[in-house]
Amino acid sequence: RNVKELHNYFERNGYESRVYVTRINNETEKNDPGIVFFSNAFDGKIHALLSRMTGLQGYFSYFATIKLIKSLKEYAPDVILLNVLHSNCINFNLFYEYVSKLEVPIIFVLHDCFFFTGHCCHYIDVQCEKWKNECGGCPSMKKWNKSLFFDTSRKSLADKKKWYDRIRIKGVIAVSHWLEEEAKQSILHKAQITTIYNWVDQNVFKPNINISSEWNKFYGKKIALAVASFWGEDKGLQEIQQLAVECPNLEIIMVGGNIKEAENIKNIHAIGTVHSAEKLAELYAMADVFLNPSKMETFGKTTAEALSCG
């Protein structure tokens, strides 16, 4: 959604924009000629399997990357923004070899820490600082881009440094000041690094929203809202469950995937993923309190959206 909102902003202000993605959320996006689906589910599954077996993320998807590069050559962009690339979709060696030969500026947008670590997306939970010098003996090999057998973090970080030294990195955008300060201590330190927050559309996320009849069953009740794209231990799923048991008079609405183990608790209402920003804003505005028990966030956009809704 962040990238799609930026894409729409560019177009409203007279810039031509194209987004390359591996997943499309809804029909509106499928009908947008500026959103290009360059991978496929089969390739993603093969990449994920090979990544788990070898510990290497971003070393497969050869044909998907060739397809992406061919399209980029035809499109000939004036600037390239690189967002989340660690989703079993791209071959870094092929892709970085291609962009290293371009004269156009390359901008890295950090939504987590993967661009400057050898393996993980976050490291606060294990208090690791190896990424500042040389990864290896990774304490998170069984998490994030999970590896079943091998610790390849040293090789991966060394490869990233080699690739980045050849790319015309015009700038690095971090989505929080904390992330900016971390990046300045990493292999990206030579680039110009600045913070641009994930924005919140205050025309959508605002107090005093008209609540649709869909939520009538919650009228007059104490409502807590929790939102994540995908729930798990790091997002605080256990804490939400504990709260539900200890506060039986509190109705807890949970948005996102992987909530199954919490659905058996009577006062937890799991409504799945919500793609509509307007519908999400209704939920924020309806709630009495917003819950974010996540252990690690680089920005925490859901919290900012909740604040914006009062």
N, C-alpha and C positions, 0 to 999 in steps of 0.2 A: 504493500500500500504506500509506503514511503516513496518508492521509486515511481510508482504510477502517478502519485500526486505531483511529483516534480516534473514528470513528463507532461502532465496536463497544464502545469504552470508555464512551462516553456512554450507550449503551443498557443496558450491564451495571449502570450506576450510577443508573438510573432517569430518565434524560433522554430526551426524544424527539429524534430526529436524522434528518436527511435529507441525502444527498449528491447533488449534480448533477454528472454526468460526461459526457465525450464518447466514452470508450472503456471497455469492460468486459472484464476479463481472463479470467473463467471462469464456469462454470455457477452456482457458489455465489453470485456477485455478481448474476447475472441473476435469481436467485430471491429476492433480498433486496428487499422492497418499499421499503426506505429508501434504495436506490440508484437514482436516476432518470437514464435516458439521454435527454438533451434535444437532442442534435444527431444528425447522420448523416454517413456517409462521403462522400456526394455534396457536401453543404454544405461539409465540411471541405476537399475537393479544390478546390472553386470558390474558397473563401476563400484557400487557399494559393496558387492561381494568381494571383488578384487582388493578393495581398500581394506576390508576387514582381514583378509588373508595376509596381505603384505604390510599393512600399516601405512601405506602411501595414499594420501588423498590428493587428487589432482594430477595423477600420472596416467590416466586411462582416457576413455571417451575420445579416442583418436578421430573417428569419422564425424562425430558431432562437432568437434573443434574445427575440423577441416571445413565443414558446412558453415560454421560461424565465421571463420576467416574469409571464406569466399563471399559471403554476404556483406561483410564489412568492407572488403575491397570494392565491391560494386557501389556501396553506399557512400564511401569516402567521407567520413565524418571530420569535422574541424576540431573536435575535442572528444575524448573518451573518458567516461566516468566508470570506474570499476567498483562494484558494490560487493555483494556476497558471491564468492566463487567456489566455496567449499561445500557444494551440494551435489556431489557425484555427477558432474556435468561437463567438466572441461579438462583438457590436457594442458597443464601449465607450461611445459617445455615448448610445445607447439605454439601456444598462444603468445607467450612472452617473447619468443623468437620473432613472431610476426610484429608485435607492437614495438619491439626494440628498433625496427627498421623504419618506423613511421616518423614523420616530421611533426606530427600533431601532438599537442600536450596530452599527457595521461594523468588523470587525477584518481587517487585512491580514496575511497570513502569507507571509513572504518565503522562498522556496526558492532564489531567485537574485536578480539585480539588476534584472530587467525593470520592476518597478513604479516604479523611480525613474530610469530612463534613457530616452533618446529612441528607442533601437532595440535595443541589445544585451542579452544575458542575463548576460554576463561581459565584463570589460574589462581584466583584469590582463595578458593576453598582449600587448595593444597599449599598455599604460601610459597609458590615457586617463582624464582627470578632467574632461572637458567637462561631464558630467552634473551637476556641482556647481553650475553656473551656467546654461549655455545650450548645448545640443548643436548640431551642425552640422559639416559636413566629417567625417562619421563614418568612422573607419578600419575599422569592422566591418560595413559595409553588405552585403558579400558573404558574411557569416557569420550565424549565428544565424537570425533571421527574414530570410532572404536577400532582398535587393532586386537585381533585374537592371539597373535603369535609374536610379532616382531616390534621392537622399538626402533623406529626409523626417524625419530625426531631430530637427531643430529644431522643426518643427510638432508632432510627436508628443509631445515633452517639454512644450511649451507647452500643448498640449491636456490632458495629464495634470495639470499644475499647476492649470489652470482647473477641471477636474472635481473634483480633490481638495479645493480650497478650498470646494466646495459640499457635500461629503459629511461626515456626522457620523462621522469616523474616531475610534473609541473608543481604538484602540490598534494598534500594529504589532508583530508577533512576528517576530523574526529567528531563524534556526535555528543561528546561531553568533554569538559575540561580535564576530568580525571583521565579519560582515554588519551587525550592530547599529551598529557604529561608522561604517560606510559610510553607512547609512541616515540617521544623525544629521546627515550633511553634505549631505543631498539635499533634494528638494522635500517629503519626508515629515517634515522636522525638527520641525515644529510638534506632531506627534502624540507620544503616549507610546510609546516604543520600548523593547522588552525582548527578552532572549534566552530562548527555550525550545528546548532541543535536540530534534532528532528522536530519539525514544526508541528503545531496543532492548529487545525483550521477552526478558528473561533467563530466562523459563520455557521459551522455545523455543531461543534462542541461548545455549548453555551448553557447557562442555567435557564430555567423557566421554559423548557421545551414542552410542547404538547405531547403527552404520553398516549400512545395508541391503545385501543381497547384490548389488544393482544395481551397486555399485562394486567388486566383487571383483577385477576385472581390474587395479585399481590397487594391490592389496594388496602390501606389501613394497617399493613403489617410492617414490622421492622425488617428492612432489607439490607443485606451486605452483598456487595458485588466483587467478584474476582475474575480477572481477564488475563489469559495467556494464549499464545498460539498453540502451545503444546505443553501439557502439564506433566510434571515429574517431581522427583525429590528436590532438584535444584530450584524449581519454581515454588516450592513450599506446599505441595499437595497434602503432605501429612499434617501440616499445621492447620490447613483449612478443615480437614477431617476432624482434628482434635477440637477445633473451635465449634464445629457443628454439634459435636457430642456434648460439650460443656455449656453451650448456649442453645438449648432446644427451642426457645421462643424466637430465635433469629432465623429468618429465611435467607439462605445463601444461594445466590445465583452464580453459576460458574460458566464462563464462556471459554471455548477452546477445545482442543482434542485431548484424548487419552484421560478421560475423567471416569472411566468405567468403574474403577475400584471405589469411587466415592459415591456412586449413584445409589447404593443401597442404604445410605443414611437418609432418613426421612425428610429432614429440612434442607437437604442439598438438591438444587434444581440444575441439572446439567443440560444446557441448551445447545451444545456443540459450537462449531465455528460460526461467527457472524461476519459476513463480508461487507455488509452495508454499514458505512460510517454513520448514517442517519439513525439506523436501528440501534447501533452501539451507543450513540449519544443519548438516546432515550433511556437505555439501561443505566448509564452513568447518572443521568439527572434524576432517575427514579430512586436510586439507592440512597440510604441514609449514611452509609460508610463504604469506602472502597478498601479492599484488602490487597496488599502486595507483599506476601511473605517470602518473596524470591531471595535467594542467597547472593545472587550476583546479577547486576544489571549495568550495562554501559550507559544507558540513558533512562530507561523506564518510561516509555512513551504512554503506556496505559495510565500511569500515575498522573502524568501531565494532563492527559485528556480528562481524567476524573476531576482534577482541580479546576480545569477550564469549565466543567459542567457544574461547578459549585459544590 
